[in-house]
Amino acid sequence: MNIDSEVRHFVDLSANDKARFLSRFMYELTLEARNYYGPGGSQDIDANKLRFINEIQHRLTRFLEQILIDDPARSTDESMLRLLLAPRSEKTIESLVLGAYTRTIQALG
């Protein structure tokens, strides 16, 4: 994945399309989170991965709100995308983000 290309694409979207993209990405992250706990609470929970997903969701929901209210104090689109798509030392985390991101692109085609 070319991060610079992804950033350029996102920056060029309208506010509505950015909101739609982020909403779908957040949905896809919730699907990823399901891989880290079992049905009925009987299996082990991977707290670190769930915490990571929660922190990303936290940042994205605020960023999404700031897009919708046109908040001039929000982070730049570029910094948010780079935060999401940056290579990570823990490859499982990197893989879950890129998986959610790829499915988002496919869904919104």
OpenMM code with the backbone's topology and positions (N, CA, C; nanometers):
from openmm import Vec3, app, unit

residues = "MET ASN ILE ASP SER GLU VAL ARG HIS PHE VAL ASP LEU SER ALA ASN ASP LYS ALA ARG PHE LEU SER ARG PHE MET TYR GLU LEU THR LEU GLU ALA ARG ASN TYR TYR GLY PRO GLY GLY SER GLN ASP ILE ASP ALA ASN LYS LEU ARG PHE ILE ASN GLU ILE GLN HIS ARG LEU THR ARG PHE LEU GLU GLN ILE LEU ILE ASP ASP PRO ALA ARG SER THR ASP GLU SER MET LEU ARG LEU LEU LEU ALA PRO ARG SER GLU LYS THR ILE GLU SER LEU VAL LEU GLY ALA TYR THR ARG THR ILE GLN ALA LEU GLY".split()
positions = [
    Vec3(0.0852, -0.1179, 0.0000),
    Vec3(0.0000, 0.0000, 0.0000),
    Vec3(0.0894, 0.1238, 0.0000),
    Vec3(0.0545, 0.2190, -0.0837),
    Vec3(0.1276, 0.3447, -0.0909),
    Vec3(0.0554, 0.4483, -0.0035),
    Vec3(0.1150, 0.4781, 0.1109),
    Vec3(0.0492, 0.5679, 0.2063),
    Vec3(0.0282, 0.7065, 0.1466),
    Vec3(0.1264, 0.7572, 0.0727),
    Vec3(0.1115, 0.8902, 0.0124),
    Vec3(-0.0084, 0.8956, -0.0815),
    Vec3(-0.0272, 0.7913, -0.1595),
    Vec3(-0.1407, 0.7848, -0.2509),
    Vec3(-0.2728, 0.7790, -0.1737),
    Vec3(-0.2767, 0.7018, -0.0678),
    Vec3(-0.3977, 0.6920, 0.0142),
    Vec3(-0.4302, 0.8267, 0.0790),
    Vec3(-0.3276, 0.8959, 0.1248),
    Vec3(-0.3476, 1.0282, 0.1853),
    Vec3(-0.4045, 1.1241, 0.0818),
    Vec3(-0.3455, 1.1281, -0.0368),
    Vec3(-0.3949, 1.2184, -0.1424),
    Vec3(-0.5407, 1.1889, -0.1760),
    Vec3(-0.5739, 1.0618, -0.1848),
    Vec3(-0.7124, 1.0241, -0.2169),
    Vec3(-0.8072, 1.0733, -0.1079),
    Vec3(-0.7720, 1.0498, 0.0185),
    Vec3(-0.8593, 1.0897, 0.1289),
    Vec3(-0.8732, 1.2410, 0.1361),
    Vec3(-0.7645, 1.3124, 0.1210),
    Vec3(-0.7672, 1.4593, 0.1285),
    Vec3(-0.8599, 1.5169, 0.0226),
    Vec3(-0.8665, 1.4529, -0.0936),
    Vec3(-0.9492, 1.5028, -0.2042),
    Vec3(-1.0980, 1.4732, -0.1890),
    Vec3(-1.1356, 1.3912, -0.0912),
    Vec3(-1.2769, 1.3596, -0.0723),
    Vec3(-1.3520, 1.4790, -0.0135),
    Vec3(-1.4806, 1.4851, -0.0417),
    Vec3(-1.5667, 1.5854, 0.0231),
    Vec3(-1.5811, 1.5485, 0.1707),
    Vec3(-1.6279, 1.6418, 0.2506),
    Vec3(-1.6485, 1.6145, 0.3935),
    Vec3(-1.7450, 1.4979, 0.4122),
    Vec3(-1.8513, 1.4941, 0.3330),
    Vec3(-1.9482, 1.3857, 0.3425),
    Vec3(-1.8843, 1.2509, 0.3083),
    Vec3(-1.8039, 1.2478, 0.2042),
    Vec3(-1.7384, 1.1227, 0.1658),
    Vec3(-1.6325, 1.0806, 0.2680),
    Vec3(-1.5647, 1.1761, 0.3290),
    Vec3(-1.4701, 1.1427, 0.4365),
    Vec3(-1.5461, 1.0793, 0.5533),
    Vec3(-1.6588, 1.1387, 0.5882),
    Vec3(-1.7394, 1.0855, 0.6986),
    Vec3(-1.7886, 0.9445, 0.6656),
    Vec3(-1.8323, 0.9250, 0.5454),
    Vec3(-1.8785, 0.7926, 0.5026),
    Vec3(-1.7643, 0.6913, 0.5085),
    Vec3(-1.6485, 0.7303, 0.4593),
    Vec3(-1.5316, 0.6426, 0.4600),
    Vec3(-1.4936, 0.6046, 0.6034),
    Vec3(-1.4844, 0.7035, 0.6904),
    Vec3(-1.4451, 0.6773, 0.8286),
    Vec3(-1.5482, 0.5927, 0.9021),
    Vec3(-1.6759, 0.6167, 0.8745),
    Vec3(-1.7815, 0.5358, 0.9367),
    Vec3(-1.7671, 0.3897, 0.8966),
    Vec3(-1.7428, 0.3656, 0.7706),
    Vec3(-1.7265, 0.2274, 0.7239),
    Vec3(-1.5998, 0.1649, 0.7830),
    Vec3(-1.4928, 0.2429, 0.7892),
    Vec3(-1.3680, 0.1927, 0.8470),
    Vec3(-1.3891, 0.1550, 0.9937),
    Vec3(-1.4611, 0.2370, 1.0661),
    Vec3(-1.4887, 0.2077, 1.2061),
    Vec3(-1.5710, 0.0791, 1.2196),
    Vec3(-1.6663, 0.0607, 1.1313),
    Vec3(-1.7442, -0.0636, 1.1286),
    Vec3(-1.6519, -0.1834, 1.1060),
    Vec3(-1.5632, -0.1712, 1.0094),
    Vec3(-1.4706, -0.2801, 0.9788),
    Vec3(-1.3790, -0.3094, 1.0978),
    Vec3(-1.3408, -0.2070, 1.1726),
    Vec3(-1.2585, -0.2295, 1.2920),
    Vec3(-1.3350, -0.3091, 1.3974),
    Vec3(-1.4662, -0.2855, 1.4078),
    Vec3(-1.5437, -0.3636, 1.5051),
    Vec3(-1.5445, -0.5114, 1.4665),
    Vec3(-1.5454, -0.5386, 1.3367),
    Vec3(-1.5382, -0.6785, 1.2925),
    Vec3(-1.4030, -0.7386, 1.3289),
    Vec3(-1.2966, -0.6605, 1.3155),
    Vec3(-1.1637, -0.7070, 1.3555),
    Vec3(-1.1601, -0.7367, 1.5052),
    Vec3(-1.2238, -0.6524, 1.5843),
    Vec3(-1.2231, -0.6700, 1.7298),
    Vec3(-1.2838, -0.8041, 1.7700),
    Vec3(-1.3776, -0.8525, 1.6929),
    Vec3(-1.4426, -0.9806, 1.7256),
    Vec3(-1.3444, -1.0970, 1.7244),
    Vec3(-1.2318, -1.0793, 1.6577),
    Vec3(-1.1307, -1.1853, 1.6553),
    Vec3(-1.0562, -1.1988, 1.7881),
    Vec3(-1.0752, -1.1039, 1.8783),
    Vec3(-0.9948, -1.0996, 2.0005),
    Vec3(-1.0745, -1.1273, 2.1269),
    Vec3(-1.1957, -1.1786, 2.1107),
    Vec3(-1.2719, -1.2300, 2.2242),
    Vec3(-1.3650, -1.3376, 2.1701),
    Vec3(-1.3991, -1.4294, 2.2564),
    Vec3(-1.4806, -1.5413, 2.2137),
    Vec3(-1.6280, -1.5184, 2.2387),
    Vec3(-1.7120, -1.5961, 2.1722),
    Vec3(-1.8562, -1.5848, 2.1948),
    Vec3(-1.8911, -1.6307, 2.3360),
    Vec3(-1.9817, -1.5627, 2.3983),
    Vec3(-2.0273, -1.6011, 2.5312),
    Vec3(-1.9296, -1.5733, 2.6430),
    Vec3(-1.8176, -1.5121, 2.6126),
    Vec3(-1.7215, -1.4761, 2.7158),
    Vec3(-1.6439, -1.5924, 2.7740),
    Vec3(-1.6471, -1.7085, 2.7083),
    Vec3(-1.5809, -1.8257, 2.7639),
    Vec3(-1.4340, -1.8382, 2.7222),
    Vec3(-1.3915, -1.7604, 2.6235),
    Vec3(-1.2537, -1.7700, 2.5766),
    Vec3(-1.1705, -1.6542, 2.6298),
    Vec3(-1.0391, -1.6720, 2.6154),
    Vec3(-0.9479, -1.5656, 2.6566),
    Vec3(-0.9699, -1.4405, 2.5726),
    Vec3(-0.9451, -1.3274, 2.6341),
    Vec3(-0.9570, -1.1974, 2.5677),
    Vec3(-0.8176, -1.1429, 2.5456),
    Vec3(-0.7932, -1.0910, 2.4270),
    Vec3(-0.6647, -1.0248, 2.3988),
    Vec3(-0.6827, -0.8761, 2.4294),
    Vec3(-0.6580, -0.8408, 2.5534),
    Vec3(-0.6841, -0.7044, 2.6001),
    Vec3(-0.6014, -0.6001, 2.5261),
    Vec3(-0.4789, -0.6315, 2.4910),
    Vec3(-0.3954, -0.5325, 2.4221),
    Vec3(-0.4516, -0.4953, 2.2859),
    Vec3(-0.4970, -0.5930, 2.2121),
    Vec3(-0.5519, -0.5634, 2.0796),
    Vec3(-0.6865, -0.4923, 2.0902),
    Vec3(-0.7678, -0.5349, 2.1854),
    Vec3(-0.8959, -0.4662, 2.2061),
    Vec3(-0.8731, -0.3219, 2.2509),
    Vec3(-0.7747, -0.3005, 2.3359),
    Vec3(-0.7426, -0.1639, 2.3801),
    Vec3(-0.6970, -0.0788, 2.2602),
    Vec3(-0.6132, -0.1361, 2.1748),
    Vec3(-0.5677, -0.0643, 2.0560),
    Vec3(-0.6866, -0.0248, 1.9680),
    Vec3(-0.7749, -0.1204, 1.9424),
    Vec3(-0.8926, -0.0917, 1.8583),
    Vec3(-0.9789, 0.0148, 1.9241),
    Vec3(-0.9967, 0.0077, 2.0537),
    Vec3(-1.0751, 0.1091, 2.1235),
    Vec3(-1.0116, 0.2477, 2.1105),
    Vec3(-0.8810, 0.2561, 2.1232),
    Vec3(-0.8129, 0.3856, 2.1116),
    Vec3(-0.8261, 0.4419, 1.9700),
    Vec3(-0.8153, 0.3568, 1.8696),
    Vec3(-0.8340, 0.4023, 1.7314),
    Vec3(-0.9778, 0.4503, 1.7123),
    Vec3(-1.0738, 0.3738, 1.7637),
    Vec3(-1.2145, 0.4145, 1.7534),
    Vec3(-1.2357, 0.5501, 1.8212),
    Vec3(-1.1739, 0.5674, 1.9359),
    Vec3(-1.1851, 0.6941, 2.0100),
    Vec3(-1.1363, 0.8110, 1.9237),
    Vec3(-1.0208, 0.7970, 1.8656),
    Vec3(-0.9660, 0.9048, 1.7818),
    Vec3(-1.0507, 0.9290, 1.6575),
    Vec3(-1.0966, 0.8186, 1.5970),
    Vec3(-1.1750, 0.8328, 1.4749),
    Vec3(-1.3116, 0.8949, 1.4987),
    Vec3(-1.3766, 0.8594, 1.6091),
    Vec3(-1.5084, 0.9189, 1.6338),
    Vec3(-1.4969, 1.0693, 1.6552),
    Vec3(-1.3943, 1.1113, 1.7252),
    Vec3(-1.3746, 1.2556, 1.7452),
    Vec3(-1.3403, 1.3243, 1.6129),
    Vec3(-1.2523, 1.2628, 1.5354),
    Vec3(-1.2144, 1.3184, 1.4065),
    Vec3(-1.3359, 1.3280, 1.3142),
    Vec3(-1.4176, 1.2249, 1.3148),
    Vec3(-1.5401, 1.2242, 1.2340),
    Vec3(-1.6321, 1.3380, 1.2758),
    Vec3(-1.6518, 1.3548, 1.4056),
    Vec3(-1.7341, 1.4656, 1.4533),
    Vec3(-1.6765, 1.6001, 1.4078),
    Vec3(-1.5464, 1.6148, 1.4166),
    Vec3(-1.4830, 1.7406, 1.3763),
    Vec3(-1.4991, 1.7666, 1.2268),
    Vec3(-1.4983, 1.6624, 1.1462),
    Vec3(-1.5249, 1.6797, 1.0031),
    Vec3(-1.6675, 1.7308, 0.9834),
    Vec3(-1.7607, 1.6679, 1.0523),
    Vec3(-1.9014, 1.7022, 1.0336),
    Vec3(-1.9364, 1.8430, 1.0814),
    Vec3(-1.8664, 1.8933, 1.1822),
    Vec3(-1.8944, 2.0293, 1.2302),
    Vec3(-1.7957, 2.1309, 1.1722),
    Vec3(-1.7088, 2.0836, 1.0837),
    Vec3(-1.6089, 2.1688, 1.0182),
    Vec3(-1.5226, 2.2417, 1.1214),
    Vec3(-1.4732, 2.1661, 1.2171),
    Vec3(-1.3911, 2.2197, 1.3253),
    Vec3(-1.2509, 2.2517, 1.2738),
    Vec3(-1.2125, 2.3792, 1.2750),
    Vec3(-1.0788, 2.4161, 1.2253),
    Vec3(-0.9663, 2.3643, 1.3150),
    Vec3(-0.9980, 2.3194, 1.4354),
    Vec3(-0.8952, 2.2718, 1.5278),
    Vec3(-0.8637, 2.1230, 1.5093),
    Vec3(-0.9322, 2.0569, 1.4179),
    Vec3(-0.9101, 1.9133, 1.4021),
    Vec3(-0.7718, 1.8850, 1.3430),
    Vec3(-0.7260, 1.7649, 1.3649),
    Vec3(-0.6015, 1.7192, 1.3030),
    Vec3(-0.6160, 1.7258, 1.1517),
    Vec3(-0.5053, 1.7323, 1.0838),
    Vec3(-0.5127, 1.7318, 0.9377),
    Vec3(-0.5517, 1.5924, 0.8903),
    Vec3(-0.6113, 1.5888, 0.7730),
    Vec3(-0.6458, 1.4604, 0.7124),
    Vec3(-0.5196, 1.3759, 0.6961),
    Vec3(-0.4129, 1.4393, 0.6537),
    Vec3(-0.2878, 1.3666, 0.6313),
    Vec3(-0.2372, 1.3029, 0.7604),
    Vec3(-0.2369, 1.3778, 0.8695),
    Vec3(-0.1847, 1.3219, 0.9948),
    Vec3(-0.2708, 1.2055, 1.0432),
    Vec3(-0.4015, 1.2137, 1.0257),
    Vec3(-0.4886, 1.1045, 1.0687),
    Vec3(-0.4644, 0.9788, 0.9854),
    Vec3(-0.4552, 0.9945, 0.8538),
    Vec3(-0.4319, 0.8783, 0.7686),
    Vec3(-0.2963, 0.8164, 0.7957),
    Vec3(-0.1966, 0.8990, 0.8172),
    Vec3(-0.0633, 0.8456, 0.8484),
    Vec3(-0.0630, 0.7733, 0.9827),
    Vec3(-0.1372, 0.8253, 1.0778),
    Vec3(-0.1502, 0.7576, 1.2065),
    Vec3(-0.2117, 0.6186, 1.1881),
    Vec3(-0.3138, 0.6105, 1.1058),
    Vec3(-0.3817, 0.4828, 1.0842),
    Vec3(-0.2967, 0.3829, 1.0068),
    Vec3(-0.2307, 0.4304, 0.9022),
    Vec3(-0.1661, 0.3398, 0.8077),
    Vec3(-0.0162, 0.3206, 0.8293),
    Vec3(0.0381, 0.3844, 0.9300),
    Vec3(0.1822, 0.3731, 0.9552),
    Vec3(0.2218, 0.2290, 0.9844),
    Vec3(0.3401, 0.1897, 0.9397),
    Vec3(0.3909, 0.0579, 0.9775),
    Vec3(0.4016, 0.0485, 1.1300),
    Vec3(0.3770, -0.0699, 1.1820),
    Vec3(0.3779, -0.0906, 1.3275),
    Vec3(0.4725, -0.2038, 1.3634),
    Vec3(0.5293, -0.1932, 1.4812),
    Vec3(0.6216, -0.2981, 1.5255),
    Vec3(0.5464, -0.4290, 1.5495),
    Vec3(0.4232, -0.4200, 1.5970),
    Vec3(0.3432, -0.5409, 1.6140),
    Vec3(0.2644, -0.5648, 1.4852),
    Vec3(0.3060, -0.6636, 1.4119),
    Vec3(0.2501, -0.6886, 1.2788),
    Vec3(0.1047, -0.7341, 1.2838),
    Vec3(0.0620, -0.7953, 1.3929),
    Vec3(-0.0792, -0.8346, 1.4047),
    Vec3(-0.1679, -0.7109, 1.4064),
    Vec3(-0.1252, -0.6080, 1.4782),
    Vec3(-0.2001, -0.4814, 1.4837),
    Vec3(-0.1998, -0.4161, 1.3462),
    Vec3(-0.0845, -0.4127, 1.2830),
    Vec3(-0.0747, -0.3546, 1.1485),
    Vec3(-0.1676, -0.4284, 1.0525),
    Vec3(-0.1702, -0.5586, 1.0614),
    Vec3(-0.2537, -0.6398, 0.9730),
    Vec3(-0.4028, -0.6134, 0.9946),
    Vec3(-0.4447, -0.5993, 1.1198),
    Vec3(-0.5879, -0.5762, 1.1433),
    Vec3(-0.6305, -0.4396, 1.0913),
    Vec3(-0.5460, -0.3380, 1.1046),
    Vec3(-0.5788, -0.2049, 1.0524),
    Vec3(-0.5844, -0.2084, 0.9001),
    Vec3(-0.4834, -0.2687, 0.8396),
    Vec3(-0.4805, -0.2733, 0.6927),
    Vec3(-0.5941, -0.3591, 0.6374),
    Vec3(-0.6312, -0.4644, 0.7088),
    Vec3(-0.7450, -0.5458, 0.6661),
    Vec3(-0.8739, -0.4656, 0.6677),
    Vec3(-0.8968, -0.3938, 0.7760),
    Vec3(-1.0166, -0.3100, 0.7859),
    Vec3(-1.0153, -0.2008, 0.6795),
    Vec3(-0.8984, -0.1431, 0.6573),
    Vec3(-0.8855, -0.0359, 0.5576),
    Vec3(-0.9129, -0.0896, 0.4167),
    Vec3(-0.8560, -0.2045, 0.3858),
    Vec3(-0.8756, -0.2644, 0.2530),
    Vec3(-1.0223, -0.2987, 0.2292),
    Vec3(-1.0878, -0.3565, 0.3291),
    Vec3(-1.2303, -0.3889, 0.3138),
    Vec3(-1.3155, -0.2622, 0.2989),
    Vec3(-1.2744, -0.1549, 0.3642),
    Vec3(-1.3452, -0.0284, 0.3495),
    Vec3(-1.3374, 0.0202, 0.2058),
    Vec3(-1.2193, 0.0180, 0.1502),
    Vec3(-1.2004, 0.0601, 0.0101),
    Vec3(-1.2831, -0.0282, -0.0832),
    Vec3(-1.2816, -0.1573, -0.0599),
    Vec3(-1.3592, -0.2492, -0.1445),
    Vec3(-1.5089, -0.2225, -0.1336),
    Vec3(-1.5555, -0.1968, -0.0129),
    Vec3(-1.6984, -0.1755, 0.0083),
    Vec3(-1.7476, -0.0461, -0.0546),
    Vec3(-1.6621, 0.0563, -0.0516),
    Vec3(-1.7049, 0.1863, -0.1044),
    Vec3(-1.6676, 0.2063, -0.2501),
    Vec3(-1.5832, 0.1131, -0.2992),
    Vec3(-1.5370, 0.1090, -0.4365),
    Vec3(-1.5574, 0.2268, -0.5150),
] * unit.nanometer
topology = app.Topology()
chain = topology.addChain("A")
for resn in residues:
    res = topology.addResidue(resn, chain)
    for name in ("N", "CA", "C"):
        topology.addAtom(name, app.Element.getBySymbol(name[0]), res)
